[in-house]
Amino acid sequence: MNPKIFVFTAVLVIVGILGTIVMLGPDMVAPNQGNNNIVENDSAIKLVTVELADISVLKISERSATIEIAFEIFNPNPRAVIIQTMDFNLFETGFSSYEQLAGGTIGSRPEGMVEFGSNYYTLLGENSILLKKKITLANTATSGELWDALESEYDNGESGSASWWVTGTVYFNLSSMTSGQENTVPFEFFR
């Protein structure tokens, strides 16, 4: 038999499968902030909730301090969602409420048609996930008051004298690559 027939048949099968996925993908729409009208056939996506699970000073020396921050994200939907990224900013308000102490991103957004090794998180329906990030801060000559607060936090655990302010945004999407839209959830915590 001609090998071109097998290749052509395989291509047709793959196109058929992809066409079926596109046509039968989930029909969920997240409500916009300005528009709360929902089409009757579409089921609305509930926005994920974010909690500041923990923030602690893991170790401190004269040169640097390591802080770990942990967020718990809960998916109230019956379907899975993809947590693409979480951007956050960390302030120690006793030191400065306008000068950012640290910040970062957890996860990554998929780029291109298919990306292998992406760093995003699938969150199953009605479940939660704990996302953690370690941050290393360098001690500068101008941060004496900050360093005292961090040392107190390290020595006393949760009852330390550091006052934290955390702001950021979570970006999430449906678990299907073929339908849905990107959704954002801003957050702000004081501890």
C-alpha positions as CSV (number, residue, x, y, z in Angstrom):
1,M,0.0,0.0,0.0
2,N,1.0,3.6,-0.5
3,P,2.3,5.3,2.7
4,K,0.8,8.6,1.6
5,I,-2.7,7.1,2.2
6,F,-1.8,6.4,5.8
7,V,-0.4,9.9,6.4
8,F,-3.4,11.5,4.7
9,T,-5.8,9.4,6.9
10,A,-3.9,10.3,10.1
11,V,-4.0,14.0,9.2
12,L,-7.8,13.7,8.6
13,V,-8.3,12.0,12.0
14,I,-6.3,14.6,13.9
15,V,-8.2,17.5,12.1
16,G,-11.5,15.7,13.0
17,I,-10.5,15.4,16.7
18,L,-9.4,19.1,16.9
19,G,-12.6,20.2,15.1
20,T,-14.6,18.2,17.6
21,I,-12.8,19.8,20.5
22,V,-13.3,23.3,19.1
23,M,-17.0,22.7,18.5
24,L,-17.8,20.9,21.8
25,G,-15.6,23.0,24.1
26,P,-17.1,24.3,27.4
27,D,-19.4,27.3,27.1
28,M,-18.5,29.2,30.3
29,V,-18.4,32.9,30.4
30,A,-17.1,35.0,33.3
31,P,-19.2,38.1,34.3
32,N,-17.5,41.4,33.5
33,Q,-17.3,44.0,36.1
34,G,-19.5,46.4,34.1
35,N,-21.8,43.8,32.6
36,N,-23.6,41.4,34.9
37,N,-26.0,40.1,32.2
38,I,-25.4,36.5,31.4
39,V,-26.7,34.6,28.4
40,E,-29.1,31.8,29.5
41,N,-27.2,29.0,27.8
42,D,-23.9,30.0,29.3
43,S,-22.9,29.1,32.8
44,A,-21.0,31.8,34.6
45,I,-17.5,31.3,35.9
46,K,-17.1,32.3,39.6
47,L,-13.9,34.2,40.2
48,V,-11.3,32.4,42.2
49,T,-10.6,33.6,45.7
50,V,-7.1,34.4,47.1
51,E,-6.0,34.3,50.7
52,L,-2.6,35.2,52.2
53,A,-1.8,31.8,53.8
54,D,1.6,32.7,55.4
55,I,4.4,35.2,55.3
56,S,7.5,34.4,57.4
57,V,11.2,35.2,57.7
58,L,12.9,31.9,57.2
59,K,16.5,33.0,57.9
60,I,18.3,36.2,58.4
61,S,22.0,37.2,58.6
62,E,23.9,40.5,58.5
63,R,24.0,40.3,54.7
64,S,20.6,38.9,53.6
65,A,17.2,37.7,54.7
66,T,15.0,35.0,53.2
67,I,11.2,35.6,53.3
68,E,8.7,33.0,52.2
69,I,5.2,34.1,51.1
70,A,2.4,31.6,50.6
71,F,-1.0,32.2,48.9
72,E,-4.0,29.9,48.9
73,I,-6.2,30.0,45.8
74,F,-9.6,28.4,45.9
75,N,-11.6,27.5,42.7
76,P,-15.4,27.7,43.5
77,N,-16.3,26.4,40.0
78,P,-17.3,22.8,39.3
79,R,-14.8,22.8,36.4
80,A,-11.1,23.1,36.4
81,V,-9.3,26.4,35.8
82,I,-5.7,27.3,34.9
83,I,-3.9,29.7,37.2
84,Q,-1.5,31.3,34.7
85,T,0.3,33.8,36.8
86,M,0.1,35.6,40.1
87,D,1.9,38.9,40.3
88,F,2.4,40.4,43.8
89,N,4.1,43.3,45.5
90,L,5.4,43.1,49.1
91,F,5.7,46.1,51.5
92,E,6.8,46.3,55.1
93,T,4.7,49.2,56.2
94,G,6.7,49.9,59.4
95,F,9.7,50.6,57.1
96,S,7.9,52.3,54.2
97,S,4.3,52.1,52.8
98,Y,5.3,53.4,49.4
99,E,8.7,51.8,48.8
100,Q,8.2,48.2,47.6
101,L,10.3,45.7,49.5
102,A,10.0,42.9,47.0
103,G,7.7,41.4,44.5
104,G,7.5,38.7,42.0
105,T,5.5,36.4,39.8
106,I,4.4,32.8,40.4
107,G,3.6,30.8,37.3
108,S,3.9,31.9,33.6
109,R,1.5,32.6,30.8
110,P,1.5,30.1,27.9
111,E,2.9,31.8,24.7
112,G,2.3,30.5,21.2
113,M,0.1,27.7,20.0
114,V,1.6,24.9,22.1
115,E,4.2,25.4,24.9
116,F,5.9,22.5,26.6
117,G,7.2,22.9,30.1
118,S,5.0,25.8,31.0
119,N,4.9,26.9,34.6
120,Y,1.1,27.3,35.2
121,Y,-1.2,25.5,37.6
122,T,-4.3,23.5,36.9
123,L,-6.8,24.0,39.7
124,L,-9.5,21.3,39.8
125,G,-13.1,22.3,40.5
126,E,-14.0,23.2,44.1
127,N,-10.4,22.7,45.3
128,S,-7.6,24.9,46.5
129,I,-3.9,25.1,45.8
130,L,-1.0,26.6,47.9
131,L,1.5,28.7,45.9
132,K,4.7,29.7,47.6
133,K,7.6,31.9,46.7
134,K,10.9,32.5,48.5
135,I,12.4,36.0,48.3
136,T,16.0,36.9,49.3
137,L,16.6,40.5,50.4
138,A,20.0,42.1,50.6
139,N,20.8,44.2,53.7
140,T,21.7,47.8,52.8
141,A,23.1,50.5,55.1
142,T,19.8,52.4,54.9
143,S,17.6,49.5,56.0
144,G,18.5,49.4,59.7
145,E,14.9,49.9,60.9
146,L,13.7,47.2,58.4
147,W,16.3,44.8,59.5
148,D,15.3,45.2,63.1
149,A,11.7,44.4,62.2
150,L,12.8,41.4,60.2
151,E,15.0,40.1,63.0
152,S,12.1,40.5,65.5
153,E,9.8,38.6,63.1
154,Y,12.4,35.8,62.7
155,D,13.0,35.6,66.5
156,N,9.3,35.8,67.5
157,G,7.6,34.0,64.6
158,E,4.1,35.2,63.9
159,S,4.2,37.7,66.8
160,G,7.0,39.8,65.4
161,S,7.0,43.5,64.8
162,A,6.9,43.4,61.0
163,S,3.8,44.9,59.4
164,W,3.1,43.4,55.9
165,W,1.1,44.8,53.0
166,V,0.7,42.6,50.0
167,T,-1.0,43.6,46.7
168,G,-1.3,41.8,43.4
169,T,-3.4,40.1,40.7
170,V,-4.2,36.5,39.8
171,Y,-4.7,35.7,36.1
172,F,-6.7,32.6,35.4
173,N,-8.5,30.9,32.5
174,L,-10.7,27.9,31.7
175,S,-9.0,24.6,31.5
176,S,-9.7,24.4,27.8
177,M,-7.3,26.1,25.4
178,T,-10.0,26.6,22.8
179,S,-12.6,28.5,24.8
180,G,-13.0,31.1,27.5
181,Q,-11.2,34.3,28.3
182,E,-8.5,35.5,30.6
183,N,-9.9,36.6,34.0
184,T,-8.2,38.6,36.7
185,V,-8.7,38.8,40.4
186,P,-6.9,41.7,42.2
187,F,-6.1,41.2,45.9
188,E,-4.7,43.2,48.9
189,F,-3.8,41.9,52.3
190,F,-2.5,43.6,55.5
191,R,-0.9,41.5,58.2
